[in-house]
Amino acid sequence: MIFNKGFMTKIFKAALPIITLLMSSALSQQTLAWSGRGHNTICESAVFLVKEEGLKKFLQGRGHIMGHLCNVPDIHWKNMGSETNKYGSPAHYIDPEILGLSIAQVPLNYTEIIKTYTGTKNKFKEGTIFSIPTELGSNWWRADQFFRRATSSTERWKNAPIPKGSKEEQDNQLPFNQLVSEFYINLGLMGHFVGDNGQPIHLTADYDGYKAGHGGIHAYFEEAVVSALPYDLMSNIVQKGLQLQKDAGGKNKSKLKNVTFLNEKTVLEKMRALGVLSFADIPRIYSLDPVIKASILKEEKGLLIKTPAQRKDPSTVTAAYEKMIVIEMARSATLLAQLWDMAYVQVGRPSLDAYRNYVYPFTPEFVPLDYIPAAESEPSTHK
């Protein structure tokens, strides 16, 4: 069969709404983070906020590696296929509205959340919750998993002699070298999810702003605006992080409200407390959104059609957004540094300066989520 140009044009126009919908879905699946620059900057900044001298000395020569590791869940794992993304992608966010809860009300026992809410009414949109891991998400628990992985080898550290000579230093099978590699790789991977929790739109089911009339805000805020920020972004984050650490150690109650996450005890408690502060920034993000033409969300012939808002070039609004973004990234960087310190102390403050291996962890293997029952099999729904 031969199709002329006019016929093909009609077919394309007829299919355009579907194409637009599919592209929107694909893009939303890919905008999972603070963008490459954002995650890299958060994790490099955290290196300069570490307090444990043995760990700080080790990491300061590896800021570039930590920045890379913090991007791996987006730039590598996300491209490994649907089976990986089924649970991996929802681990970047948490959508408490589907449970009808505020951030502060979300329980920290993931197994209990699954038992309690699976099969209940979705409080954000019409329908039933079929899969907690793919509909609620699991960001906080994913960060906690990597912390647990980083601190699970305490006994092995005690029985791992340090390398002697250049040959042993470059022996990848040497127990000491393996332990150090596993340790800092887990710290870096954890950093991605701590960073996600500092991005306000990762804490709402309206993750791209269409319900609020700000469709397309996700990628605009976390990637376009962040990419347009000045060169001193990391310096500003570190300075703000140092102030947050100081505030957490003080007695000024008004300042303590902004650093509650640093004074909680467990990883999950810290992540939830950070989530509360991040979520509170959403109205401010919308108020600064330079919309020229509002977004459109409508249903046609059973399809949900999304038309993103038209906005000013991000370079025109960096000054407006910069202070808030610096604070949000500084919260994540400061918490991350604290968690790195906690992990280092928990494994016994090993002598990391003896590690001189040249291996660069470009593509760490995907780590399956260990807090999700094996019977779970529903696909991811968004983001």
N, C-alpha and C positions, 0 to 999 in steps of 0.2 A: 504494500500500500504506500502511495506517495502523498505526502502532506505538503501543501504550499505554505508560504511564509505567513499569509493572512490567517490561515487555519491554526497554525501553531501559535500565533500571537493570541488568538481567542482562547486557546487552551491554556496558555500561560496566565492570561488575565483571570480566567475562571479559577485557576488553581492558586492564585496569588494569596488569598486569605489563608489557605492551608499552609503554603510555604512560609508565610509570615509567622504563623503560629508555631510551626516546627522550628524555625530559626530562633524565635523567642525562647522556646523551650531549651534548645541547644545552648544558647547563650547563657540562660539562667543556670544550666548545669555547669557551665564553665566559670562563672563568676563566683567562686567559692571563698574568696579570701580578700586580704588587703592588697592584692595584686603583688607581683614579684617584688617591686621596690618596697612595698609596705612590710611584707613579712621579713624580707632581708634586713631592713632597717631596724625592726623591732628586736630581732635576734642579735644583731651586731651591737645594738645599744645595751642589751641585757648583759653582754660580756663586761661592759664597763660599770655595771651596777652590782656585780658579784662581790661579796664581802669576804668569802673564804680565800685566803691568800694562795693556798696551794692550787685551788681550782682557777682562781682569777689569772694567775701566772700562766697556767696551761692554756686557757681559752683566749687570752689576749693575742696570741700568735695564730689563732684559728678562727677569728671573727668571720672571715670569708667562708670558711667551711660551715660554721653554724648557720650563717645566713642562707647557704645553699640547702642545708638539711631542712631548715624551716620552710623551704619552698617545695620540697619533694612531694608532699601529699597533693599538691596542685599540679606541678609541672611533670611529674613522673607517674605517680599512682593513678591519677585521674585518667590517664591514657592507656590503662591496662585492660580495659574492657568492662562489659556490663556486670559480670560477676563480682568484680572488685568494687565497682561503683555502687552496687546494690546497697551495701552497708557502709562502704567507705565514704561516699558523698554525703549522706545524712549525718555523718560524724562531725561535720564542719559546723553544725548549727543546732539550735534547740528552739522549738516552736511551742511555748507553753500555752498559747491561746487555745490550741486544740483540746487541751484538758480543762479549759476554763479556769486556769490558775495564773497568778502573777509569778514573776521570776522567783521571788522570795518564798513562794509557797510550794515550789516544785520539790518533791521528795528526792532524797539522794540515794535511795536504794533502787537501782534500776530494775532488778527482778520484781520488786513489789509494784513498781509503776506498770510493768507489763501485765502482771496479774490483775491489778486493780482497774486499769483503763482499756485494755484490749476488749473490743466489742461494745464499748460505750459510745454514746453520741459524740460526734466531733463538734466542739463548741465554737469553732471558727467558720466552718462551712457545712453545708448540708451533707449528711452521710454518717457513716459509722467508722470508728477507728479500727482498722484491720491489723495494722502493724505499728507498734510503738517505735521500733528502731528506724523505720523508714519514714514515718509521719511526724513523730515528735523530734527525731534526731537524737544525738547523744554526745554532743561536743564535750561536756564536762567529764564524762566517763572515759572518753578517748584520751584526754590529757592525763587523767589519773592512771590509765593503763600504761602509758609510757613512763610515768613516774615509777610505777610498780616494777616495770621491766628494768629500769635503770638501777633499782635498789634491791633486785632479787638475788644478787651474787655476792652478798657480804662474806659468806664463808669461803667462796672461791678466791676472793681477794687475799685472804689470810694465807693461802697455800700457793700463791703465784709469785715466785721469785722474780726480781727485776732482771732485765736483759743484761748480759755481760758481753761487751764487745759489739762491733758493728754487725756481725753476722746474725746474732740473736736479735739485735734491734730491728732488723728487716725480716725476721721470721714471722710471717703472718699466723703461723700455727702455735706460736709460743703463747701459753696461757695468759701471761701478763698482757701481751699485745692484744689478744682477743678481748680480754676484759675491758681494757681502756677503750678500744674501738666500739664495743657494744655499749659502753657507758655513755660516751659523748654522742653517739648516733641516736640513742634513745632520748637524750636531753634535747638534741636538736629537733627531732621529730615532734616531741612534746611541745616545743616552742610554737609550731604552726597552730596547734589547737588552742593554746593560751592566747595567741594573737587573734584568732577568730572570735574568741569570747570578748575581746575588747572592741570588736566591730559591731556597733549597735544593731545593724540590720540582720545580723546573724542570730538575733534573739527574738524574732517575730515571724509569725506565719505570713505576714504581708511583706515578704522578703524583698520584693521589688517595688513596693510602694503603690501598686495599682489600686488597692482598696482605699488608700488615702489620697488618690488623685495625683500621685507623683511617680507614675510608671516609668521605669528605666533608671530609677535613682540608685540602684545597687551598684552597677558598674561605674556610673558617673561619679558617685561619692568615693568609692573605695579604690578605683583605678585611675580614672581620668583626672580627678582633682589631685590625688596623691602624686601622680606622675608630674603634675605641673607645679608642685611645691618647690621652694628654693633648695639650694644645695646644702644648707645647714640643718636639714631636718634631723639627722641623727644627733647632732650637737644639742639641739633644742630638746629632744626626747631625753637624752642623758641628764641634762640639767634639771628637767622637770622630774625625772625619776629620782634623782638625788634628794629633791625637795620632798617627794612623797615618802621616801625612806625616813627622812628627818621627822616629818609630821607623824608617821606611824610610831615613832619612838617617843613622842612628846605627850603632853597632857591637855593640849588644847582641844576641847570637845568638838568645836566647830570644824577643825581640821581633821579630826579623827573620822568624821563621817565620810570623808573622801578617800580614806585608806582602810576601810573596814576589811577588805579582802586580804590585807597584809597581816592582820591581827587574828584572823581565824586560824583554826588548828590544822584541819585536814585539807588535802588537795581539793576535794569536792566542795567543802565549805568555802574555801577561798575562791574557787571558780564560780560558785553561785553568787557570792557577795560581789565579785567583779561584774557578773552578769546584771545584777540589779543596777549598778551604776551605769553600765553601758546602755541598757534599755532606756534609762531615763533621758538619754541624749537624743532619742529619735525625734521628738517634736522640734528640737533645735535644728536637726539636719533638714527637716522639711521647711522650716521657716527661712533657711538660707538658700534653699533650692531656687536657682535662677530660671524659673520656668517662663518660656515665651508663649508656648501653646500647651495647654493641659493634655495629659495622657487620656486615652480612651480605652475603656474596658467594656466590651459588649459581646453578646452571644448571637450568632447567626447560623441557622441550620445545624444546630447542635454543636457548633464549634465556638470556643471562647477566643475572641479576637482581641489582641492587645496591640495598641499603638502607643509607643512611648512618648513622653512629653518632649517638646523641643526646648532646648536649653541654650544658654549663652556658653561660649567657649569657656572651658574650665579655668583657663589662665586668668579670666576676669574676676573669678570669685575665690582664688586661693587665699587672699588676705582675710576674707570672711570666715573661711573654713579652717584656716591653719591652726589657730589656737585650740580649737576643739579636737582636731585630729592629733595634735601633739599630745594633748592630755590623754586621749584614748590609747594611743600607742605607748605612752609612758606608763600607763597603768599595767598594760600587758607586759612590757619589758621589765618593769619592777617586780611584778609577780613572778615572771619567768626566772629572773635572777635569784629570787628568794627560793624558788623550787629547786633550782640547780644547786644552791648552797645546801638546802635540806638533804638532797640526794647524796651529795658529796660527804656530808657528815654521817649520814646513815650507813654508807658503805665503809666507813672507818677512815676517812681522809687519806686515801692511798697516795703514794708518791708519784704523781702523774708526770713530773719532770723527767722521769726515767724513760718515758715513751718518746721514741724518735723515729717511729715508723713513717714511711712516706705515702702509704696508701691513702687515696682520696675517695671517700664514699659517694661516688656520683649517683648511683642508682640502688639504694637500699631496697631489699625485698619488701613487698607489701606485708604488713602485719595484720592478720585477721583480728577482728574484734572479739575479745575473750569474755565479754560481759553480756553477750546475746545468746539466748538458747539456740542450740543446733537446729531445732525444729522450725525456727523462723525462716520463711521463704518468700515473703511478699516483696515486690519490686519497689524501688524508690519512686516517689511521686513528684518531687520538685527540687528546685535549687540545682 
